[in-house]
């Protein structure tokens, strides 16, 4: 069924409405983007494209997805990620600064952000020239409704693009019959719990050109053959917390006898803090929250030393 | 044919400062002589006609004690070159010889060597690539290499094959690029000639200079050694967006080489009296007809030029001596006034204009020269090309006796050619420019900030820190193990990934300095995403399949440097591979085991090609779901039983083969200790672990330990070892009353397996169970027998 009356809310000079989803591997952004594109084509008679950033990204590493909509008949020529989004969906607010997600946004862009911060704070992070910022605690909604992060965020996106709610809910129910209830609940909850603020072009932040890929290491100073100096270019400052979605095992020192079994199963060495033959806790920056150590931690008189902090 | 000295060494000739002497031999022997005189550390070798005896001669000299080169025979051409790559990254000076199909089998390693910035020399005795199979001269192999990032030196004569070898390695090491020396198969490789050679090999070594660095790790030209344990580096990282910059850098090295080569030719001429240039121009530069031909055809054509000149028909002849870097201005200048250029090539670019013809045509166009290019493919499959053939080619572009170049052609000198009309705009200086190709630059690459210098965030591990108090006398204490520093951390693998659990545990049982080599797979992708590395010890990733050959090259260099007293540290080399790497690279693992090279090969078997999206691997179970083995009316998942790599390796009689599992940590540590002891005693050790893949097995992240334990208890991943052919089961679930069925284990192992315990697949499960039982019973029988 095609809703003939649908009109794209905004188009760039080539006739496209550009959506950019910034997420982590495992968030379901890729699946959500494909679904969004299918909805647009099948139900609203649109054309366009779905392009993801492909690499060997694993669960927990940054990824992005671009969906472009246009009317049928508009030539679809360019490929790859969109550089000038009209709609930005941010799965984790702590991706904004490192990935400079505000760059290249059109004026009047709509930004949907999973955050507990208010739109005014998010605007500062994005350095948004003008547009609408919609904040929601999608993580909480996903947990409460036993859905996934992609559902509340894409629900709000569909809503903002002007896809009628009843058609979106039908697609969700059809796509995941087993999880329909949870997903529909997430969708409904998201629409209800939004904090929205619109910012006019007030000269606080200029419009910016899209990010072009660059970095402090280029062809002048790259080491021979791309060699990495392991003394300087370590992963020490990497924050693995995001991969565990904030969950790390809880450690009860009183219950621990430093038996060492957890040491044999940790999937990212350094996650467990062992000093001088004693287990001292979890390093949340290293731990990805896989809970393998919780699985093997033996029951002592005082219980298990390692437990999960969620049911 | 044995080489023969026909005159006593002469002191010093008029034109040279290093005494030269006459010598008789063929092209291959001349190459071998140069290899021996240069003083290489290692030659990786695999035979192919017509280059075979270039290696045989080196081997013969080694047997006679005339050289101390490490002459290592691989299981294939690819393995041979992988051995070279390993030795080169460890600081060795390395060389290889090949032809035709052998070169194409090396093809994957060729751009990896140039991309890694490893200087070396590959002698290419040219031969046509089959099919139909032909062993004789053709340039189809040579032309395949044009874009591989190797310098290409041409050797039209036996003399040049010798000389270019000496020149090529010097240039290669000066700019960190590898070089091919191409000489014609049979026409040169088997042609016996009287040539001039250095009377004293020390003169060759002085000319070439010391190797870029010794194992004592002096730094030169920004090339580093894998064996520098005091300053660990990650070689061959996983690089996506930055790759264009690496390629700019490679092109810039060609620019360095382009400027350097004439100087080195010059230096060589002063030393030997034998002068080379980018181009040999022969005949009359004013003539209207010019023949361009490579190697022996070019040599033969000189007689035609003389013949025609004697008849009052001046013609020109151009023989390119270097193809990469491309000496464009020199070629255009050498072609001179000709308005008809016959480009004769011992190959055809089927369905298109020929290689050299295209490049020359474009060169002329860039220089405003509208001379006509006439293409002639000749000599494919070794058909001879003589003066008569050259005369025919000259005659085919007209017989305008003595006619000079027409108005159409423009002749300028090389200097002005290098300043073409439309110079690229590069005011900002942030785009690379190339003197060999002034119109060329890169779009979208970035120069970086040379002043960028992040603080040190790693203190390299010392031997003292990595000493192991646990694991002595077979006793292992987990608390003691916790004190062993980790060799890597903070990778970006999926939560619950089994690779790093297993590897980290295994490494806790390995003391002292460690060098890690990784085959392509999840393990390397998630640890070395440019520009950061998770590794605290030296690391090298070469290719998907040839880690074991690469490791051979590394341990050869360690042995060599230690023998010379240049490497004080004891280093344990561990080659890490997924089960996929040991599918595609099975021959090379077997080769390393057969050579009994002293390193540990550690396989993480996660039952699939997980890095590419869970395709089937031979190690997977029958009935397993894979992204290329689906379930439907026509197929029920993987159709064959699981590969047993240990039993495959049993036939190599390698000193230590074992399986281990994270669920049996102490058992794994004991095996790590034994594997290291094996390596220390000079032998090869292979250890395989079962590694869970929560993502592609469809299991919860936390269940890895129990899933692995279930597989062990189901005897699907039996824990045993084979020491010098004697099998011993180290964990016997039957004896401890823990034995479970395959179905029970599959249930724990996630969605890729769990379907097998459904009633509709009962027959499939029974088949898998029967196979598991069969293998387990067999293993027990061997374990109980004192000889097996």
Interface residues (C-beta under 8 A of the other chain):
Chain A: X25 X26 X55 X56 X58 X59 X60 X61 X212 X213 X214 X215 X216 X217 X218 X219 X220 X221 X222 X223 X224 X225 X226 X227 X228 X229 X230 X231 X232 X233 X234 X235 X236 X237 X238 X240 X243 X244 X258 X259 X260 X261 X263 X264 X265 X266 X267 X268 X269 X270 X274 X276 X277 X278 X279 X286 X288 X289 X290 X291 X292 X294 X295 X296
Chain B: X115 X116 X117 X118 X176 X221 X222 X223 X224 X231 X232 X233 X234 X235 X236 X237 X238 X239 X240 X241 X242 X243 X245 X246 X248 X249 X252 X432 X444 X445 X446 X447 X448 X449 X450 X452 X453 X454 X455 X456 X457 X458 X460 X478 X479 X480 X481 X482 X483 X486 X488 X489 X490 X491 X492 X493 X494 X495 X496 X497 X498 X500 X501 X504 X505 X508 X522 X525 X526 X528 X530 X531 X532 X533 X534 X535 X536 X537 X538 X539 X611 X662 X665 X668 X694 X695 X701 X702 X703 X704 X705 X706
